[in-house]
Amino acid sequence: EMQQGEREVVVKKWRRRELGRIVKLALPALSIPLADPIMSLVDSVCIGRYSTTLDLAALGPNLVIFNFVSFSFAFLAITTTIRASRALAARDTREAGRAISTSTMIAFTAGTFFALILFFFPGAALATTGALPEILASAESYCRVRALAIPA
């Protein structure tokens, strides 16, 4: 029978191993919701450093639009993860592949649709945010460039 001290050592090793597994899963999963805000932060820093305050102000309405698009499709990542995990737990790699390919097609199709809308009609999208007329030219330029990254 195990002594109290030996049991504690075994439990600590088990906890450390399980924490490592959780971190290995959590870090990549955390990149999904953080990617867009980090990209927005980098854009703000670069534009704030190398452009005018008008250009920096033009980011605000765009961030509203792109954060909305990004967070609107968070369900797709969650649903895909659940479906693929269940299939893999049942050792059904075919169903897991089907879940991933279906989600990829949905993401690419929706991303391309939103990219086209925002690229060709940035003014209409920005108007929904209440963007001031003074910043529309800069905001539309930024919207067009950033729209190209949506399908990715």
Buried (B, 14 or more C-beta within 10 A) or exposed (E): EEEEEEEEEEEEEEEEEEEEEEEEEEEEEEEBEEEBBEBBEEBBEEBEEEBEEEBBBBBBBBBBBBEBBBEEBEEBBEBBBEBBEEBBEEEBEEBBEBBBEBBEEBBEEBBEEBBEBBBEBBEEBBEEBEBBEEBBEBBBBBBBEBBEEBBE
